[in-house]
């Protein structure tokens, strides 16, 4: 009888949210393959049966983690006074979340839910596109261009971070190069990349281009977008 009471007390003290947070932590640090029910129970200092009681089996746990990750990416809230500022804010926040949770994002992708994961962020970008006066096909192009810029930049960053040490590196390749009549360019390219600054510069340029009035061929009257 005492064992049953103690087991119930452990389950009561352990919440579903606590289980999911610990599981997400293991995936963030080591990848989905490291997530076993025994390892999770040890992390929480509880019995495996308590984990099952709160979240079910491993597949149900992975499904719950995917839903949690999708919901987290949907909580992007833009700030700023201009469309450019607000979209840059969205892009920066989305990039941060993708970089902070690569294993969880990979888990979502492996389970065929990548498009669903990005839907909330796309909806936020749609609101900004409409507020800036874009409609139809131009608004769709705006949303996808910003999304692809964010995802592409994150992929390049991760590839650079995981690549083996380069010999020679950029600092050596550009050390003695004058880049024609622009030695300052050579010095700049020899320095480490400021990925955050580069990202913001690229997104701003992209957004300004996409928000610029559409150029019409001579003699063609303006019509509805899309």
N, C-alpha and C positions, 0 to 999 in steps of 0.2 A: 504493500500500500504506500509506504514511504517513497519508494522509487517512482511510482506513478505520479505522486504529488510533486516530487522534485522535477520530473520531466515536464509536467504542465507549467511549473514555475519558470523553467528555462525557456519554453516556447513563448510564454507571456512576456518575458523580458526581451526576447528577440523579435524585432519587427521585420516585416517584409522589406521595407525600405532599407533597413540595416543590412539585410542579406544582399540585396541588389547593389548597394554601395560597395560592399566588400568584394562582391563578384566583379563589379566594374573596375575596381582598383587592381585586382589580379590581372584582368584582361589588359588594362592600360599598361601595366608594367611588363607583362610576360607574354601576352597574346592569348587568343582563345584556347589554344591547345593546352595551356597551363591550367585552365579552369577545370578542376575535378571536384566532385562533391566532398571528397575526403580533405582535400587541400583547403577548400572553402570553410569546412567545419573547423579545421584546425586554426584557420585565420580568425574565426569568430569565437573560438574557445567553446564550441558546443558539439553536440552529437550530429552525425549525418542525418539521423531521423528527424531532427529539428529543422534542418534545411529542407528536407522533402515536405515537411508539414507546412512550411511557409510558401514555397515556390514550386513544389512538384519536382520532377526529374530534371536532368541536365538540359534536355531539349527545351522544356518549358522555361527553364532559367535563361537559356540563350534567347528565346523568343522575348522574354520580359526585358532583357538587356537591350535588344534591338529596339523595342518600343520606347524604352527610356532614352536611348540615343536619338531616335527620330524626334521625340518630343523636345529634347534639349536643343537640337538644331532649329527647332521651330520658334524658339523664344527670342529671336533676334529683334531688338527694338532700336530703330534708327534715331539719331539725334542730329541736330544741325538746323541752320536757317535756310539753306538753299538745297535744291535737288542734288547738286553735286556733293555737298557736304554729307547729306543723309545717305546717299548711295555709297560713298566712300566708307562711311561708318558701318553700313551693313556688310560691305565686302571685307573690311578689316575684322569684324567680329566673326564672320563666317570662316575666314582664314584661320583665326585664332582657335576656333573650336575644332576645325579639321586637324590642325597641327597638334592640339592638346590630346586628341583621342584617336590616333591613327589605327590602333588595334580594334577599337570599337567600330570605327567607320568601316574597316575592312570586314568586320563581322557582318555588318549591315549589307555590304556589297555581296558577300558570299551567299547570303540568304535571299538575294534577288530583290532587295528593297531600296536600292540606291535612289531611284527616281522618286519614290515616296519620301525618302529622307530629305531630298532637296525641295520637295513641294512647298513646305511652309516658307522657306527662304524665298522661293520663286514668287509666292503670293505677296510677300512683303515688297519685293521688287516691282511687282505689277502695280501695287498701290502707288509707289513712287513714280513709275512710268506714267500712269494716268494723271497724277498730280502735276507732272511736268508737261502734260498736253499730248503725250504719245498714245496712239490707239492702234488696234489691229496688229498688222504684221510688223510695224515699226516698234510697237511695244513689246511684242514677242522677241524680236531680234535684240532689243535692249536687255531684256531679262536673261536671255541665253548668253549673250556676249559677256555680261558681268559674271554670271555663274562660271562660264568656261575660263574666264580670266583668273578667277579665284582658284578653281580646281587645278588648272594648268600650272599656276605659280607654285601651289603647294606641292605638286608632284615633282617639279623641278627642284625645289628646295630639298625635299626628302631624298631625291636621287643624289644630289650633291653631298648631303650629309652622310649618306651610307656608302658613297663611293670610296674606294681605296685611296690612300694618299697619292697625290699626283706628282710625278717626277719627269720633267720639271713642272713646277707649279706656275700659276699666273704671275707671281712676283718675279720668278726667274725668266719666264718667257718675255715679259715686257721690260725687264730691267735695262737692257741695252737697246731697246727699240724706240725710235723717235716718232713713230707713227706719222711719217712724212714731216710736215712742218708743225706738228702739234705734240711737243714733248709732254705737255701737261696731261694730254690724253693717255699717253703711255704710263705716266706715274699713277693716274687714277685707276687704270685697268690693272695695275700691279697690286693695288690695295685690296683687302678682303671686301667682299660684296656686302653692302648694307641692305639685306633683303627686305626689311620693313620699309625703308625709304624707297627702294626700287618698286616695291609693290604699290605703294600709295601713288607714286609718280605715274605708273602705268594705268592704274584704275582711273585717276583723275583725267588723264589724256583720253582714255576710252570713253568715259562718261561725257566729257565735253564734246567729243566728236558725235556721239550718239544723240545728244540733246540739241545739237546745232540744227537750225532750220534746214529742211530738205531742199537741195538744189534741184530746180526743175529745168528741163530742156527748154530752149528758147521757143516761145509761142505756146507752151503747154500751160493751160490754166490750172491752178491748184484744185485738188479734189480731196475727198475723204481718205484718211489713212487706211491702209490694209487692202 
